[in-house]
């Protein structure tokens, strides 16, 4: 929260009722395979216990992608092929 410096990572928080640790690992693997010049720190919103961090995400976070009613397993399988 407000701790940017050179070499900082990009924090990505995923929200979704169908997301779990296995899907998180799949998504992390796909992002890692992109070989971006940044470290991406990906986490599930549901795993965050810190109320202040959640409030910060809710007020300051930016939505990068929004999709409703997605079959996560089917979508990940499409990306892997």
C-alpha distance (Angstrom), angle and dihedral (degrees) to the residues before:
residue distance angle dihedral
X1 . . .
X2 3.76 . .
X3 3.81 95.7 .
X4 3.82 101.1 122.3
X5 3.78 117.4 156.7
X6 3.81 136.4 149.3
X7 3.77 108.1 -65.4
X8 3.80 93.6 26.5
X9 3.75 116.6 151.6
X10 3.77 127.8 -123.4
X11 3.78 111.3 -109.0
X12 3.79 115.5 -145.1
X13 3.78 120.9 -176.6
X14 3.79 119.0 -167.8
X15 3.79 122.5 -152.2
X16 3.78 123.7 -165.0
X17 3.78 140.6 118.6
X18 3.81 92.2 -128.5
X19 3.81 97.0 50.0
X20 3.79 118.7 106.4
X21 3.81 137.5 163.2
X22 3.81 93.1 -83.9
X23 3.79 92.4 53.9
X24 3.79 89.8 44.8
X25 3.81 89.8 56.4
X26 3.83 90.3 48.6
X27 3.79 91.3 51.5
X28 3.82 91.4 46.4
X29 3.82 89.7 51.7
X30 3.79 92.2 50.8
X31 3.81 91.8 48.7
X32 3.81 91.6 46.4
X33 3.82 90.7 51.9
X34 3.81 88.2 60.2
X35 3.83 87.7 70.2
X36 3.79 93.8 -143.5
X37 3.81 117.6 -177.9
X38 3.81 89.3 -119.2
X39 3.77 134.4 74.3
X40 3.80 109.6 -118.5
X41 3.79 115.7 -152.1
X42 3.82 104.7 -160.4
X43 3.79 123.2 -173.6
X44 3.78 140.9 160.4
X45 3.79 117.1 -107.2
X46 3.80 89.5 -140.6
X47 3.83 90.1 60.1
X48 3.81 94.3 56.2
X49 3.81 112.2 101.8
X50 3.81 98.7 175.8
X51 3.83 107.3 100.0
X52 3.82 91.9 -161.8
X53 3.81 91.5 53.9
X54 3.80 91.4 48.6
X55 3.80 90.2 49.7
X56 3.82 89.6 49.7
X57 3.82 90.7 50.3
X58 3.81 91.3 47.4
X59 3.81 94.1 49.7
X60 3.82 104.0 31.5
X61 3.80 104.1 23.9
X62 3.79 120.6 104.9
X63 3.79 122.9 -136.8
X64 3.79 108.0 -126.7
X65 3.77 98.1 177.0
X66 3.78 133.6 7.0
X67 3.77 125.7 -170.7
X68 3.75 129.5 159.9
X69 3.81 129.4 -152.7
X70 3.79 97.6 15.3
X71 3.78 125.4 161.7
X72 3.82 97.2 -133.4
X73 3.82 95.5 -165.8
X74 3.80 92.5 50.7
X75 3.80 91.8 46.6
X76 3.84 93.0 49.4
X77 3.81 90.7 48.5
X78 3.81 89.5 53.5
X79 3.81 90.7 51.7
X80 3.82 92.4 49.5
X81 3.82 93.3 54.5
